[in-house]
Amino acid sequence: MNIDHYAMQPNVYGCLHSLVYRKVLSPHIYDLIEIIQEKMVNSLDPSVRKSSSAILERFLLTYPLEEKR
Protein backbone atom coordinates (compact mmCIF):
# COMPACT_ATOMS: atom_id res chain seq x y z
CA MET A 1 0.00 0.00 0.00
CA ASN A 2 1.34 3.43 -0.93
CA ILE A 3 0.51 4.93 2.45
CA ASP A 4 3.48 3.07 3.92
CA HIS A 5 5.96 4.46 1.37
CA TYR A 6 7.45 7.66 2.71
CA ALA A 7 7.84 9.26 -0.74
CA MET A 8 4.18 8.65 -1.65
CA GLN A 9 2.60 9.78 1.62
CA PRO A 10 1.98 13.43 0.65
CA ASN A 11 0.16 12.31 -2.50
CA VAL A 12 -1.90 9.70 -0.66
CA TYR A 13 -2.85 12.06 2.14
CA GLY A 14 -3.73 14.81 -0.34
CA CYS A 15 -5.95 12.47 -2.34
CA LEU A 16 -7.64 11.08 0.75
CA HIS A 17 -8.20 14.59 2.10
CA SER A 18 -9.89 15.54 -1.18
CA LEU A 19 -12.11 12.45 -1.08
CA VAL A 20 -13.16 13.09 2.50
CA TYR A 21 -13.70 16.82 1.82
CA ARG A 22 -15.99 15.95 -1.11
CA LYS A 23 -17.75 13.39 1.09
CA VAL A 24 -17.32 10.44 -1.26
CA LEU A 25 -19.36 7.60 0.23
CA SER A 26 -17.64 4.27 -0.21
CA PRO A 27 -16.90 1.36 2.13
CA HIS A 28 -13.24 1.72 1.13
CA ILE A 29 -13.07 5.18 2.71
CA TYR A 30 -14.06 3.67 6.05
CA ASP A 31 -11.28 1.08 5.68
CA LEU A 32 -8.74 3.79 4.89
CA ILE A 33 -9.85 5.80 7.91
CA GLU A 34 -9.00 2.85 10.15
CA ILE A 35 -5.48 2.85 8.69
CA ILE A 36 -5.26 6.64 9.11
CA GLN A 37 -6.21 6.30 12.78
CA GLU A 38 -3.34 3.87 13.33
CA LYS A 39 -0.91 6.15 11.49
CA MET A 40 -2.01 9.13 13.56
CA VAL A 41 -1.11 7.32 16.78
CA ASN A 42 1.93 5.30 15.70
CA SER A 43 3.79 7.63 13.33
CA LEU A 44 6.94 9.38 14.45
CA ASP A 45 6.64 12.00 11.71
CA PRO A 46 4.77 15.11 12.91
CA SER A 47 3.48 15.93 9.42
CA VAL A 48 1.88 12.48 9.13
CA ARG A 49 0.22 12.90 12.52
CA LYS A 50 -1.05 16.37 11.57
CA SER A 51 -2.41 15.24 8.19
CA SER A 52 -3.99 12.15 9.72
CA SER A 53 -5.70 14.13 12.45
CA ALA A 54 -7.07 16.67 9.94
CA ILE A 55 -8.50 13.89 7.76
CA LEU A 56 -9.93 12.05 10.74
CA GLU A 57 -11.53 15.21 12.13
CA ARG A 58 -13.19 16.01 8.80
CA PHE A 59 -14.37 12.40 8.48
CA LEU A 60 -15.91 12.31 11.95
CA LEU A 61 -17.72 15.60 11.44
CA THR A 62 -19.17 14.91 7.99
CA TYR A 63 -19.63 11.18 7.43
CA PRO A 64 -22.50 9.04 8.71
CA LEU A 65 -21.20 6.92 11.59
CA GLU A 66 -23.49 3.93 11.52
CA GLU A 67 -23.04 0.19 11.67
CA LYS A 68 -23.86 -0.06 7.97
CA ARG A 69 -21.24 1.43 5.70
Secondary structure as UniProt FT lines:
FT   HELIX           2..4
FT   TURN            6..8
FT   HELIX           9..21
FT   TURN            22..23
FT   HELIX           27..42
FT   HELIX           46..62
//
